[in-house]
Amino acid sequence: MTFPADRPRRLRSTQAVRRLVAETHVRPSQLVLPMFIAEGLSEPRPISSMPGVVQHTRESARRAYAEAAVLGLGGVMLFGVPEHKDATGSGALDPQGILNLALADARAEVGDDLVVMSDLCLDEFTDHGHCGVLDERGRIDNDATLEIYGRMGVAQAEAGAHMVAPSGMMDGQVAFIRSALDSAGWASTGILAYAAKYSSAFYGPFREAVDSSLQGDRKTYQQDPANAREAIREVLLDIEEGADIVMVKPALSYLDLIADVRATVNVPVAAYNVSGELAMVEAAAANGWIDRERAIDEILLSIRRAGADIVLTYWATEVAARLR
Ligand code: PBG
């Protein structure tokens, strides 16, 4: 008969011991709140597939920026939902376009107290719903898209973005945007690159959130979920091109990549806890099948434990308020 010499349970015996030895923490400053600001709404509109998340009016968004600052969040990531879309996504370049107006509102509200970030992609602005413009045969025109991204980055910097976040997975986008920003005098505007972004079913609810008109899929530009080495290639390219922060997206089915990327690079690593990941938890909780708060805490902890320094999550405000 042998009793154990080593007893790991000692370090789990009380809440105080568990707190003392916890290896990972989630802090408000590590959380970034993604927000949707829609043109032409008179009041915030709930997004049915994302319980608790709304399309904001400019006014309701302003209250949310202020709240995020008071709660000490790391930042906000803004998405614009324009009323009118066209083939080239011209609303993205217009200083009076909804996203650029929202960026200006955010800076007026919070100044430098929060990091104001901007999604830099055309899919919310194009009538075909793709992240880039199309050539005469209907294929994504990578390099014509870069020209627009460069101008979009400058428009967002002028509107007030501290950091722009290219999410279109076009080759060379970070280098192109970096040089456009630098030549326009915005050398201090940062780039958070959606470096390893997968073609994922977990973006489903987001399509409702931005009134997406996408037909088809994004498989010629977003990554294949089967590939891990390719993510490292994408991340290293983005860093070489000038990314200040690299992101893995989605988070939960890609925790292995968050860990690999964290071990490989010397810049901050972000991960995006996406719309479908929220929807699954909210749906199960609404049915009484899981404990909602515990599930949220466990998910955010797992993304941090995997190696993400920064987590984009629709639960950012709620969790930060609970942490206080
Ligand atoms: C593209 C973009 C998407 C998301 C963030 N930026 C959608 C897509 O690539 O299809 C998804 C975010 C989420 O699902 O929460 N601009």
Residues whose N, C-alpha, C, O or C-beta is under 5 A from the ligand:
A	BS01	PBG	C121 D123 S167 F202 Y203 F206 V274 S275 G276
